[in-house]
């Protein structure tokens, strides 16, 4: 599985929700604003240009643009560190404010139907699209053979 497969698996509607969940202020805080503007090929980055770019960005992801997939993933995740912290705490994964040390064996905490259990626990209080994206991203980063998790209603 590639990172762009996560977006494709979750669908274009969920992708639109992910884009709308990006906080431009947080991109500036984490010094990602200019990088995202360049990666998205936008002269100006604001909520409107991001919304209008959605069909073109979706097309690039369907063409397997992994650099775009990675940078978009980073943008979405830094804007939802509170969600990440809650999920990591629920899973019992040691972290510091949502980030875990590279030597942490995260895979050992991801047992059984961890994605479904976690999604079911948080689906009514956290953004479902961001939650599903993060669970897939965590599997992508931390497991040997990640399988796309597609939550049901």
C-alpha positions as CSV (number, residue, x, y, z in Angstrom):
1,X,0.0,0.0,0.0
2,X,1.2,3.5,-0.8
3,X,0.2,6.7,0.9
4,X,-1.9,7.8,-2.1
5,X,-3.9,4.6,-1.7
6,X,-5.2,5.8,1.6
7,X,-6.8,8.9,0.0
8,X,-8.2,6.8,-2.8
9,X,-9.6,4.2,-0.5
10,X,-11.3,6.7,1.7
11,X,-12.8,8.5,-1.3
12,X,-13.0,11.9,-2.8
13,X,-15.7,13.2,-0.4
14,X,-13.5,12.3,2.6
15,X,-10.5,13.9,0.8
16,X,-12.5,17.1,0.6
17,X,-13.2,16.9,4.3
18,X,-9.5,16.4,5.0
19,X,-8.7,19.5,2.9
20,X,-11.3,21.5,4.7
21,X,-9.9,20.4,8.1
22,X,-6.4,21.9,7.4
23,X,-5.8,25.0,9.6
24,X,-3.7,27.5,7.7
25,X,-2.7,29.0,11.1
26,X,-1.3,25.7,12.2
27,X,0.6,25.3,8.9
28,X,2.2,28.6,9.7
29,X,3.0,27.6,13.3
30,X,4.7,24.4,12.1
31,X,6.4,26.2,9.3
32,X,4.6,24.2,6.6
33,X,2.7,27.1,4.9
34,X,5.1,28.0,2.2
35,X,6.0,24.3,1.6
36,X,2.4,23.4,1.1
37,X,1.8,26.4,-1.2
38,X,4.6,25.2,-3.4
39,X,3.6,21.5,-3.3
40,X,0.0,22.4,-4.1
41,X,1.1,24.7,-7.0
42,X,-0.8,27.6,-5.6
43,X,0.2,31.3,-5.9
44,X,-1.9,32.0,-2.9
45,X,-2.9,29.6,-0.1
46,X,-6.2,30.2,1.6
47,X,-9.4,28.3,2.3
48,X,-10.9,29.3,-1.1
49,X,-7.9,28.4,-3.2
50,X,-7.6,25.1,-1.3
51,X,-11.2,24.3,-2.0
52,X,-11.0,25.2,-5.6
53,X,-7.8,23.1,-6.0
54,X,-9.5,20.0,-4.7
55,X,-10.3,18.4,-8.1
56,X,-6.8,18.9,-9.4
57,X,-5.2,17.6,-6.2
58,X,-7.5,14.6,-6.3
59,X,-6.3,13.9,-9.8
60,X,-2.7,14.1,-8.8
61,X,-3.3,11.7,-6.0
62,X,-5.0,9.3,-8.4
63,X,-1.8,9.5,-10.5
64,X,0.1,8.3,-7.4
65,X,1.9,11.6,-6.6
66,X,3.5,10.3,-3.4
67,X,5.2,13.6,-2.5
68,X,1.9,15.4,-2.6
69,X,0.3,12.5,-0.6
70,X,3.0,12.8,2.1
71,X,2.9,16.6,2.4
72,X,-0.9,16.6,2.5
73,X,-0.8,13.9,5.2
74,X,1.7,15.9,7.3
75,X,-0.5,19.0,6.9
76,X,-3.6,17.2,8.0
77,X,-1.9,15.5,10.9
78,X,-0.3,18.6,12.4
79,X,-3.7,20.3,12.3
80,X,-5.1,17.4,14.5
81,X,-2.5,16.7,17.1
82,X,-5.3,16.6,19.7
83,X,-6.9,13.7,17.9
84,X,-3.6,12.0,17.5
85,X,-2.9,12.3,21.3
86,X,-6.3,10.9,22.2
87,X,-5.8,7.9,19.8
88,X,-2.2,7.2,21.0
89,X,-3.4,7.4,24.6
90,X,-6.2,5.0,23.9
91,X,-3.8,2.5,22.2
92,X,-1.3,2.9,25.1
93,X,1.5,4.0,22.7
94,X,4.1,6.1,24.6
95,X,4.5,9.5,23.0
96,X,5.4,13.1,23.7
97,X,2.6,15.4,22.6
98,X,1.6,13.1,19.8
99,X,5.1,12.3,18.6
100,X,6.8,9.1,19.4
101,X,10.5,8.3,19.4
102,X,11.7,6.6,16.2
103,X,13.0,3.6,18.2
104,X,9.5,3.0,19.6
105,X,8.1,-0.3,18.4
106,X,4.6,1.0,17.7
107,X,3.6,-2.1,15.8
108,X,3.6,-4.1,19.1
109,X,0.7,-1.9,20.3
110,X,-1.3,-2.4,17.2
111,X,-2.8,-5.8,17.8
112,X,-6.0,-7.5,16.8
113,X,-8.7,-5.3,15.3
114,X,-7.0,-2.1,16.7
115,X,-8.3,0.1,13.9
116,X,-11.9,-0.9,14.3
117,X,-11.8,-0.7,18.1
118,X,-10.2,2.7,18.0
119,X,-12.6,4.0,15.3
120,X,-15.6,2.7,17.2
121,X,-14.4,4.4,20.4
122,X,-13.9,7.8,18.8
123,X,-16.3,8.0,15.8
124,X,-18.9,10.0,17.7
125,X,-16.6,12.6,19.2
126,X,-13.8,13.1,16.7
127,X,-13.8,14.0,13.0
128,X,-14.5,10.6,11.3
129,X,-12.6,11.4,8.1
130,X,-9.5,12.6,10.0
131,X,-9.8,9.6,12.4
132,X,-10.0,7.1,9.5
133,X,-7.1,8.9,7.8
134,X,-4.9,8.8,10.9
135,X,-5.6,5.1,11.6
136,X,-4.6,4.3,8.1
137,X,-1.5,6.6,8.3
138,X,-0.5,5.0,11.5
139,X,-0.8,1.5,10.0
140,X,1.2,2.7,6.9
141,X,4.0,4.1,9.1
142,X,4.1,1.4,11.7
143,X,3.2,-2.0,10.3
144,X,4.9,-4.3,7.8
145,X,1.9,-5.0,5.5
146,X,-0.7,-2.3,6.1
147,X,-4.2,-3.0,4.9
148,X,-6.6,-0.2,4.1
149,X,-9.1,0.3,6.9
150,X,-12.4,1.5,5.5
151,X,-14.8,2.2,8.4
152,X,-18.5,1.4,8.0
153,X,-21.2,3.9,9.0
